[in-house]
């Protein structure tokens, strides 16, 4: 079973839902910013299970949820961070 890193971000309009979803995501992923997380070394099934839990609280018309799979363990926009050693910047 292949494992990947995923970026999860959301914009939740209701403060109560925002707090509940934040706690839920934080159980599985590392918070990068307020509504931005990285889910390390996860399978598609693990991410799907988390998304299913989020969707029980999520309001499609009012909220926004984004999940991005990171390929080859790094993002490349001219330079990137090595996620296994975040203090080294790659060029």
N, C-alpha and C positions, 0 to 999 in steps of 0.2 A: 504494500500500500504506500503510495507516494505521499510525502509530507511537504508542505509548503509554508511560507509565511504569508499572512494576510494583513492588509490594512483595513480597519473598520472605522468608518466615520458616520456621524449622524447629526441631524438638526431636529430637535424635538421641541414642539411649541409649548407644551404644558410642563411647568416645573415639576409637578409630581411624577409624571411619566418619565421626564428627563432623569430624575434621581433614581427611579426604579430601574430604568434601562442601563444607566451608568453603573449601578451596583452589579447588575447581571453580567454586563460585558467585562467588568473589572475582575470577576471571578475566573475568567478564561484568558484574558489578554492584558497586556501591559499598556497603561495609559501613557500617551505621548503628550497630549494636550487635553483640554477639557472634554472634547467629544471626538478625539482621535486616538485610536489604539492600534497596537500591533499584536497579532495572534501568531506566536512563534510555533513553528514545527507542528502544524495541524494538518489533519486530513480533510478532504472535502466533506466527509460525513460529520466530523466534529464541528466544522463551520456551519454546515446545514442545520445541525441540532441547535446551535446557538441562535441562528437566524430564526428558527422556528419559535424559540422561546421569546425572542424580541418581538416577533410579529403578533404575539398574543397581547402585547401592550401598545403596539405601534398603531397610529392612525394614518392611513395612506394619504388622505387628503390634506392633512396638516403637517406631517412629518416627512423627513428625508433620511434614508439609510443607504449607505454605500459600502460595498465590500470589494476590495481589490486584491487579487492574488499577485504576489511578488515572485517573479520568475528568476531562477538562477541566484537566489539569495542576494539581491541587490537591485536598487533602482538606479538608472543611469540618466541623468539630466545634465551632462557635461562633467559633473563630479557627483559622487555619492558617498554614503557612509557604508563601511563594512559592518554589517549588523552583528557579526560575531565579535567585533572589536570596535565599538562606536566612537572611539577616540581617534582612530586613524581615518583620515580622509583620502579617498582614492581619486586619482585624476585620470 
